[in-house]
Amino acid sequence: MQNEVDSPVINIRPDMLPITLEVYAQRTGQSLSAVRTQAHRGTIPTLQMGKSSAIYVNQAQMIMSSLEAAGWDILVRNDFISS
């Protein structure tokens, strides 16, 4: 028996760990100053872990936002989040 909707399932497992602003700047070929400005303006999603002064780029949010903007129906499994 076939499902009502025969749509493909694609599993994507990108690098979703937070990275420092410095690493993000290097990976994207931007200056650290430019990345800090983007973080301050909120044009890149950031997070701060605990009371540390280190600010990280939230890669998971960047990926999810990009896929949703492209019209993808995103489903994140609960067991993936808790592992």
C-alpha positions in Angstrom: 0.0 0.0 0.0 1.3 3.4 -0.9 1.2 6.5 1.2 -1.3 9.2 0.2 1.6 11.5 -0.7 4.6 10.1 -2.4 7.2 12.7 -1.6 10.9 12.0 -1.2 12.5 12.1 2.3 15.9 13.7 2.4 18.1 13.4 5.5 20.5 16.3 5.9 23.1 16.2 8.7 25.1 19.4 8.3 27.6 20.8 10.8 25.3 22.5 13.2 27.5 23.2 16.2 27.9 26.8 17.2 31.2 28.4 16.0 33.0 31.5 17.2 32.7 34.8 15.4 36.4 34.4 14.5 35.9 31.0 12.9 32.8 32.2 11.0 34.8 35.2 9.7 37.5 32.8 8.4 35.1 30.4 6.8 33.2 33.1 5.0 36.2 35.2 4.0 35.1 38.2 6.0 36.9 40.4 8.5 36.2 39.8 12.1 34.9 43.4 12.3 32.3 42.8 9.6 31.1 39.7 11.3 30.9 41.5 14.7 28.8 44.2 13.0 26.5 41.5 11.5 26.1 39.9 14.9 25.4 43.2 16.6 22.7 44.1 14.0 21.2 40.6 14.2 21.7 39.7 10.6 23.4 36.5 11.6 21.9 34.4 14.4 24.1 34.3 17.5 24.0 32.8 21.0 25.9 33.2 24.2 26.5 30.2 26.3 26.2 30.9 30.0 27.7 34.1 31.3 30.7 33.8 29.1 31.6 36.8 27.0 32.1 34.6 23.9 29.5 35.0 21.2 28.9 32.1 18.8 27.2 31.9 15.4 24.2 29.7 15.7 24.7 27.5 12.6 21.7 25.4 13.3 19.4 28.4 13.1 21.1 29.6 9.9 20.5 26.2 8.3 16.9 25.9 9.4 16.0 29.5 8.3 17.6 28.9 4.9 15.7 25.7 4.3 12.4 27.2 5.5 12.9 30.2 3.3 13.5 27.9 0.3 10.1 26.3 1.0 11.3 23.1 2.5 9.0 21.3 5.0 11.4 20.9 7.9 10.9 18.1 10.5 13.5 17.8 13.3 13.2 14.5 15.1 13.0 14.7 18.9 15.6 12.0 19.4 18.0 14.1 17.3 17.6 17.1 19.6 18.0 15.2 22.8 21.1 13.3 21.8 
